[in-house]
Amino acid sequence: MRKSIKVVLAAVSTLLICAPAYAFHSGGVAECEGCHTMHNSLDGAANATGLPQYQSGPFLLKANDASGSCLNCHNAADTAPSSYHISTDTSKLGPGLPPVEATPGGDFAWLKKTYAFAIRGNATTEDGDRHGHNIVAADFGYIADKTLTTAPGGTYPAATLACSSCHDPHGKYRRFADGTQATTGLPIFNSGSYNNSKDPIAGVAAVGVYRILGGVGYQPKSLTGSYAFANKAPDAVSPSTYNRLETTGQTHVAYGQGMSEYCANCHTEMLENSYTSGMGGLVHPAGNAAKLTAPIAANYNSYVTSGIMTNTDATKAYSSLVPFELGTADYTVLKGLALNTDTADQSASTTSNVSCLSCHRAHASGFESMTRYNLANEFMTIADTAGVAQYDPSTTEGKINHGKNVAEQTAAYYGRPATAFGPYARDLCNKCHAKD
């Protein structure tokens, strides 16, 4: 009887520690024992990866560093996208095998995929470091960026980049009924990230900010120096089921506003210089003020593929490979558009704006510079002898596939077959700039 009770308690403990993220973190801070251990001991054995019994990690974490504590739950040896996982375990990453998680932010495991290939006979390498944010998680094989020592356009130190650099592990930031955010005040009673999340109750309770991100004044306890965030968490809503392939339907995260401003907490200079383009030294417009012009919105909505600008169906205009912000903080609107089906009017307009996530994934991707699609060549696809679109299968010429086989290219595009783009489809900059 005693043994069976232990088995049940162990099972319950596992469920509590690694419950679905939108349940585990639904009250802001999760169960303390989900991340921390007083003595690193459970039923007479060490319960923290790589640490001896009775010796906890820094800050009593169940890992050797902050990101390791997160990946205890968010890393998995999956063979298909699953729940809240954002990192495919190394055991599933053999040669030619792509990372499998397909969250909107991407799979960090692309950082572990380095490709050697030739372009016009010249040996070339696409280093895994260039695929995303190089979080440091020693227990899971993630190390600091070997090239960049600070955030591009900023000073945030790469050697201490962690999940907790952006996400507040204690979930203190809350959104009130009037849309304001703070770290204190009404209690957080639900996640504010999903289309099925509860709304804040005026004068009674708040909800968490999007993805438990840190807001104004946030800086991880482990980081010394002056790096406190100046900008608040963005307004956005995700479908409650979001880790999924987009073979037949897209995952529509309803980005409202403030994402680029949030990225500028670390990449300050990129946003400061981004509001005007077409002049030397300036970069692509991004931010709440970077509204789409009428011609750009028209291009976006009508674009089907290279040379075909014939779409008139508003439910088919949007692409999660080129998302835009809606330019609103109205959560009723955002929740209504956070869908896993292409059934709502998601077309662009002059109230929409470009954000950093219009081109990049927040975590990592299968492409250099963590972009959502391949920018390294003008073509994303080719065609077979019958004229049917296909991903480039070449093993000798890597100018299009950059050393990735067809399975890896398909995974990088979240399960979309090449026929979703058409033969000789040019990169998706053309979604906005087809006529520029």
C-alpha positions in Angstrom: 0.0 0.0 0.0 2.8 2.4 1.0 4.6 1.7 -2.3 1.5 2.4 -4.4 0.9 5.7 -2.6 4.5 6.7 -3.5 3.9 5.8 -7.1 0.8 8.0 -7.2 2.5 10.9 -5.4 5.4 10.7 -7.9 3.0 10.8 -10.8 1.2 13.8 -9.3 4.5 15.5 -8.7 5.5 15.0 -12.4 2.2 16.5 -13.5 2.6 19.5 -11.3 6.2 20.1 -12.3 5.6 19.7 -16.1 2.0 20.5 -16.6 1.0 22.4 -19.8 2.7 25.7 -19.7 -0.6 27.7 -19.8 -1.7 25.8 -16.7 1.6 25.7 -14.8 2.3 29.4 -15.3 -1.4 30.5 -15.2 -1.0 32.4 -12.0 2.1 34.2 -13.0 4.6 32.4 -10.8 4.3 28.6 -10.9 4.7 26.1 -8.1 8.0 26.9 -6.4 9.1 23.2 -6.5 8.6 23.1 -10.2 11.9 25.0 -10.6 13.6 25.0 -7.3 14.7 22.2 -4.9 15.8 22.7 -1.3 18.0 19.6 -1.2 18.0 18.2 -4.7 16.3 15.0 -3.4 13.2 13.1 -4.4 12.5 9.6 -3.0 16.2 9.2 -2.1 17.6 10.2 -5.4 18.8 13.4 -7.0 16.1 15.1 -9.1 18.2 17.8 -10.8 20.0 16.9 -14.0 23.7 16.6 -13.6 23.8 17.5 -9.9 24.6 15.2 -7.0 22.0 14.5 -4.3 21.7 17.3 -1.7 23.4 19.8 -4.0 21.2 22.3 -5.8 22.1 24.6 -8.7 22.4 28.4 -8.4 19.4 30.0 -6.7 18.4 26.4 -5.6 17.5 25.6 -9.2 17.0 22.1 -10.5 19.7 22.7 -13.0 23.1 24.2 -13.4 21.7 27.4 -14.8 18.5 29.3 -15.3 17.8 28.0 -18.9 18.4 24.5 -17.8 15.7 24.9 -15.2 13.3 25.9 -17.9 14.3 23.1 -20.3 13.7 20.5 -17.6 10.1 20.8 -18.9 10.4 22.6 -22.2 13.0 20.2 -23.8 11.8 16.9 -25.0 12.7 13.9 -27.1 9.6 14.3 -29.3 9.2 12.9 -32.8 6.4 15.4 -33.6 5.5 18.8 -32.3 4.1 18.5 -28.8 2.5 21.0 -26.3 4.8 23.5 -24.7 8.1 22.1 -25.9 10.5 24.6 -27.5 13.6 22.4 -27.8 14.1 19.0 -29.4 16.3 16.8 -27.4 19.8 16.2 -28.8 19.0 12.5 -29.0 16.6 13.2 -31.9 19.0 15.3 -33.9 21.1 12.9 -36.0 22.5 13.8 -39.4 19.7 14.9 -41.7 17.1 14.9 -38.9 15.5 18.3 -38.3 14.3 19.7 -35.0 10.6 18.8 -34.6 9.0 21.5 -32.5 6.9 24.0 -34.4 6.0 26.8 -32.0 5.6 30.3 -33.4 8.9 31.2 -31.7 10.7 28.3 -33.2 12.8 25.4 -31.9 16.1 26.2 -30.1 17.5 22.9 -31.4 18.2 24.6 -34.8 21.2 26.1 -32.9 22.7 22.6 -32.8 22.5 22.1 -36.6 25.5 23.3 -38.5 25.6 22.7 -42.3 28.6 22.4 -44.5 28.0 22.7 -48.3 29.3 24.2 -51.5 28.1 27.2 -53.5 29.5 27.2 -57.1 32.3 25.0 -55.9 33.3 27.1 -52.9 33.1 25.4 -49.5 30.7 27.2 -47.2 29.4 26.7 -43.6 26.1 27.8 -42.0 26.9 27.7 -38.4 24.2 26.7 -35.9 24.9 29.8 -33.8 23.4 31.9 -36.6 20.0 30.2 -36.4 18.8 32.0 -33.3 19.2 33.3 -29.8 22.1 31.4 -28.2 20.7 30.7 -24.8 23.2 29.2 -22.3 21.9 25.9 -20.9 24.9 23.7 -20.0 22.7 20.7 -19.0 21.2 20.6 -22.5 24.2 21.4 -24.7 23.4 25.1 -25.4 26.4 27.4 -25.2 27.0 31.2 -25.7 27.3 32.6 -29.1 30.9 32.0 -30.3 31.0 35.1 -32.5 28.7 37.8 -31.0 29.6 38.9 -27.5 26.7 41.3 -27.2 23.2 41.7 -28.6 23.4 43.2 -32.1 22.5 46.9 -31.8 22.9 46.8 -28.0 25.1 45.8 -25.1 23.3 42.9 -23.5 26.1 40.3 -22.8 25.8 37.1 -24.9 27.6 35.0 -22.2 24.6 35.4 -19.9 21.8 35.0 -22.4 19.1 32.8 -20.9 15.4 32.1 -21.2 15.1 34.4 -18.2 16.7 37.2 -20.2 13.2 37.8 -21.7 10.8 35.7 -19.7 10.3 36.5 -16.0 10.5 33.2 -14.2 8.4 34.5 -11.4 5.8 36.0 -13.6 5.4 39.2 -11.7 4.2 41.3 -14.7 0.4 41.6 -14.9 -2.1 43.2 -17.2 -5.1 45.0 -15.7 -8.5 45.6 -17.1 -7.5 49.0 -18.4 -4.6 47.5 -20.3 -1.9 48.9 -18.1 0.9 46.7 -16.7 2.7 46.5 -13.4 4.6 44.1 -11.1 2.3 44.6 -8.1 -1.3 45.3 -7.4 -4.2 42.9 -8.1 -3.4 39.2 -8.0 -2.8 37.3 -11.2 -5.4 34.6 -11.5 -4.9 33.4 -15.1 -2.6 33.5 -18.1 -3.2 36.4 -20.4 -1.5 34.7 -23.4 -4.2 32.6 -25.1 -7.5 32.9 -26.9 -9.1 30.9 -24.1 -7.4 32.9 -21.3 -9.6 34.7 -18.8 -9.9 38.4 -19.0 -8.7 40.7 -16.2 -11.5 41.7 -13.8 -11.6 45.4 -13.0 -10.8 45.9 -9.3 -10.6 42.2 -8.6 -7.8 40.4 -10.5 -5.2 40.7 -13.2 -3.9 38.3 -15.8 -0.3 37.6 -16.8 1.3 39.5 -19.7 2.1 37.8 -22.9 4.3 34.7 -22.4 5.3 35.9 -18.9 7.7 38.3 -20.5 9.6 40.8 -18.3 8.4 44.4 -18.6 9.6 47.8 -17.7 12.4 47.6 -15.1 13.0 43.9 -15.6 16.5 42.4 -15.3 17.3 38.8 -14.2 18.7 38.5 -10.7 21.7 36.6 -12.1 22.7 39.5 -14.4 25.0 42.2 -13.0 25.2 45.6 -14.5 22.6 48.0 -15.8 20.4 46.3 -18.4 16.9 47.0 -17.0 14.2 47.0 -19.7 12.7 50.3 -20.8 9.7 49.0 -22.7 6.7 46.9 -21.6 5.6 43.5 -22.7 3.8 43.5 -26.1 0.1 43.0 -26.6 -0.5 39.7 -28.3 -2.6 36.5 -28.1 -1.8 33.0 -29.2 -4.1 30.1 -29.9 -4.1 27.8 -26.9 -2.7 25.0 -29.2 0.2 26.5 -30.9 3.0 23.9 -31.3 1.8 22.4 -34.5 2.8 21.9 -38.2 1.1 24.3 -40.6 0.7 21.7 -43.4 -3.0 22.3 -43.8 -3.8 25.4 -41.6 -1.7 28.2 -40.2 -1.1 29.1 -36.5 -2.3 32.6 -36.3 -0.7 34.5 -33.4 -2.6 37.8 -33.2 0.2 40.3 -32.7 -1.3 43.6 -31.5 1.5 46.1 -30.9 4.7 46.7 -29.1 6.8 43.6 -30.2 9.6 45.6 -31.9 9.7 48.0 -28.9 10.1 45.0 -26.7 13.0 43.6 -28.8 14.6 47.0 -28.5 15.1 46.4 -24.8 18.2 44.6 -25.9 18.6 45.6 -29.6 18.1 49.4 -29.0 20.0 50.8 -32.0 18.0 48.6 -34.5 14.7 50.2 -33.6 16.1 53.7 -33.2 17.3 53.6 -36.8 14.4 51.8 -38.3 11.7 54.3 -38.9 12.9 55.6 -42.3 14.3 53.5 -45.1 15.9 54.2 -48.4 18.7 56.2 -46.9 22.3 55.1 -46.2 22.8 53.6 -42.7 19.2 53.1 -42.0 17.4 49.8 -41.6 14.1 48.3 -42.4 11.2 50.1 -40.7 9.7 48.3 -37.6 7.7 49.3 -34.6 4.3 50.7 -33.7 4.8 53.6 -36.1 6.0 51.5 -39.0 2.5 51.3 -40.7 2.1 49.5 -44.0 1.5 51.8 -46.9 -1.6 51.2 -49.1 0.5 49.7 -51.9 2.4 47.4 -49.5 -0.9 46.2 -47.9 -2.3 45.6 -51.4 0.8 43.6 -52.4 0.6 41.6 -49.2 -3.1 40.7 -49.6 -3.0 39.8 -53.3 0.3 37.9 -53.3 0.0 34.2 -54.0 3.5 33.3 -55.2 6.1 34.8 -57.5 4.4 36.5 -60.4 0.9 35.6 -59.3 -0.9 38.5 -57.6 -4.5 37.3 -57.9 -5.7 36.6 -54.4 -9.0 38.3 -53.5 -10.0 36.1 -50.5 -9.4 38.0 -47.3 -9.2 34.7 -45.3 -6.2 33.7 -47.5 -4.2 36.9 -47.4 -2.3 36.3 -44.2 0.9 34.3 -43.9 2.4 33.2 -40.6 5.8 33.3 -42.4 5.3 37.1 -42.8 3.2 38.1 -39.9 2.4 41.8 -39.1 1.0 43.6 -36.1 -2.6 44.6 -36.1 -1.8 48.0 -34.5 -4.2 47.4 -31.5 -4.3 46.5 -27.9 -7.9 45.5 -28.0 -7.9 42.0 -26.6 -11.4 41.2 -27.8 -10.1 41.7 -31.3 -6.9 39.8 -30.7 -8.6 36.8 -29.2 -11.0 36.6 -32.1 -8.1 36.4 -34.5 -5.8 34.0 -32.6 -6.9 30.9 -34.6 -5.5 27.7 -36.1 -7.7 27.9 -39.1 -7.6 30.2 -42.2 -11.2 31.2 -41.7 -11.1 34.8 -40.5 -10.3 38.1 -42.3 -6.6 38.4 -41.6 -5.8 40.8 -44.4 -3.3 43.6 -44.0 -4.3 47.3 -43.9 -2.8 50.7 -43.4 -3.3 50.3 -39.6 -1.1 47.2 -39.6 2.6 47.6 -38.9 5.9 45.8 -39.4 7.5 44.2 -36.4 10.8 42.4 -35.8 8.8 39.2 -35.8 7.6 39.9 -39.4 10.9 38.5 -40.5 12.4 36.7 -37.5 11.3 34.0 -35.1 11.8 34.9 -31.4 13.7 31.7 -30.5 15.4 30.1 -33.5 14.7 28.9 -37.0 16.1 26.7 -39.7 17.6 29.8 -41.5 20.4 32.2 -40.9 19.6 35.2 -38.7 16.6 33.3 -37.3 14.5 34.4 -40.2 11.2 32.7 -41.0 12.2 31.9 -44.6 15.4 31.6 -46.6 17.0 34.9 -47.4 20.2 33.5 -48.7 19.1 32.9 -52.2 16.4 34.5 -54.4 14.6 31.1 -54.7 12.9 29.0 -52.0 11.9 26.2 -54.4 12.8 24.7 -57.8 10.8 22.4 -60.0 11.1 18.8 -61.2 11.1 17.7 -64.8 7.3 17.9 -64.9 7.3 21.4 -63.6 6.1 20.5 -60.1 7.5 22.6 -57.3 10.0 20.9 -55.0 12.6 21.8 -52.4 16.1 21.6 -53.8 17.4 18.0 -53.2 20.9 18.6 -54.5 23.8 17.3 -52.4 26.5 19.0 -54.4 25.2 22.5 -54.9 23.9 24.3 -51.8 23.0 27.8 -53.0 19.3 27.2 -52.3 19.2 24.5 -49.7 22.3 25.5 -47.7 23.1 21.9 -47.0 19.6 20.9 -45.8 17.9 17.9 -47.2 14.2 18.0 -48.3 13.0 16.9 -44.8 14.9 19.6 -43.1 13.7 22.3 -45.6 10.1 21.1 -45.1 10.5 21.2 -41.3 12.0 24.7 -41.5 8.8 25.8 -43.3 6.7 24.1 -40.6 5.6 21.2 -42.7 4.6 23.1 -45.8 5.3 21.2 -49.0 7.1 23.0 -51.8 3.9 23.1 -53.7 2.5 25.5 -51.1 4.8 28.1 -52.7 4.9 26.9 -56.3 7.8 26.3 -58.7 10.7 28.7 -58.5 9.1 30.8 -55.8 11.2 33.8 -54.8 11.8 34.6 -51.1 8.9 36.0 -49.1 10.2 39.6 -49.1 8.0 39.6 -52.2 4.9 39.2 -50.0 5.2 42.9 -49.3 7.6 44.1 -52.0 6.5 42.2 -55.1 5.9 45.4 -57.1 8.7 47.5 -55.6 
